[in-house]
């Protein structure tokens, strides 16, 4: 896995915590609200980059699997 930026690390931590607490992945709107993004497309941008760096795998529309090192 490539090195993550500070923001990517924060989002990855949020994804892990959210999944632990709720049993499912957060929506783009949930992520946007948590990080005060004006648009869900910003959250999607970060998830796309996390996926490129192999930190997460998206399964279908909503599910996100966290890749462990």
PyMOL commands that set and color helices and strands:
alter all, ss='L'
color gray80, all
select helices_A, chain A and resi 6-22+28-34+40-52
alter helices_A, ss='H'
color red, helices_A
select strands_A, chain A and resi 56-59+63-66
alter strands_A, ss='S'
color yellow, strands_A
deselect
rebuild
show_as cartoon
